[in-house]
Amino acid sequence: MSVGPDIARIGVRRWPVAVLAAAMAVACGAPPSAPIQVQLPPQPNVIVFLVDTLRADAVGFGGYDRETSPRLDRWAERGVVFDQATTPAGWTKPAVMSLFTGLYAGTHGAEDKEHVAAGELVTLAEVFGAAGYETAAFITNFAVSEKFGCVQGFERYRWFDKKVDASPDASKMLNYVQIRDIDDEVRAYLEEPRERPIFAYIHTTDPHIPYLPPLDFLVFGTEARDRYDAEVLMTDTFLGGWFDLLEEAGLLESSIVVLTADHGEEFYEHGRNGHGVTIFQEIARIPLVVWAPGLTPGRRDEQVSLTDLAPTLVEAAQVAAPPGFASQGRSFWEVITGASRGADWSWSYLDLVFRTKAIAFAYREGSEKILHIDGDVDGRRDFTALYDVAADPFEQVNLAKKRPDRAKLLSEKMMELRQMHRAASVSPIDEPLTGEALDQMRSLGYVD
Ligand SMILES: [Zn+2]
């Protein structure tokens, strides 16, 4: 396999044979209780598309009434759509590291803006690499670039660099490479002849701020939400094209394909625009669709998390992983195959460290969600609220005083989870942001 001059090679970890054998027993787990409908070959390709900042309800298959996603809507009809999927963290870096490790942010430790992921973490790329896969990442968001240790284990890593202007107006200029500008390279990659199966992670950053879509996609209006939606439409056009290409190339018959996002985006539901500050539902809910040959398309309302994706993919592909890998995630392959092992899918957890000044936690059980802010965020100091997200999806009515017993119980469960995550924590490298890295993170709205 030839590797382009701008693609870095990163070391792939190998485990001793005995460790792999023990891990295979763990990865295979208990036998399913019903026949598996999915017809995957040995060593299927695994392809994950992540659209940064894509709200679950900003696409047609998520219920949006604007036609932002005609191509992906058609594809979603052929996959399993999770309507209550949740991010484990309110911004890019911790959410993506949870996807890669199957650990919550309190454990993998890459929580705050300066944090660099610890090398001792075991990532999906390392697991698939050790199983003989060709691993490749295409990244357009600086927050998950090599700078922060987020691409550990990828054999091929393509970072699409967009230099930012350090002037005070930097936030007004486009600070990432748009999906249309990586289209040729991604298509060429997907069409490459290859002898090994692939684990591919393709992270596009539209519709992140600033919302500056090309004029030909500016069809909904010119307000912030209109321009955000235009970037979703642009994403749909190119990403939909990549799905078409997968089918034309015959890759769908041998692949597990995932479409998801790292978090949503706020449009003044709680007083601000953007993300990285709160963990209300407009941030918490993410789109998640899974395709595999032979699966039964449909919609599911299990509360699955990005943290659950790593053990799910390991189980689906039947690759060996070291014991303890992705230990905090729950494989939802059983939900896709209909072979339930009785896991509890009625709850989800997420948190957000806010510039070392505060931390927000949320725990949802059924439709009740407790949210607590320890510290001060936007004037919400040591704030606790209980919402019913089924009756009140935009969390406008705080029920904590009406349901004090539920607020107390859910709060205790939430804090227990956080303490459990911290007890297992892997310390990140805490490296102050300076120079160009600081400019990049500032331009993305992640630091003041
Ligand atoms: Zn993001």
Boltz pocket constraint, residues with backbone or C-beta under 6 A from the ligand:
constraints:
  - pocket:
      binder: B
      contacts: [[A, 52], [A, 53], [A, 91], [A, 92], [A, 93], [A, 262], [A, 263]]
      max_distance: 6.0
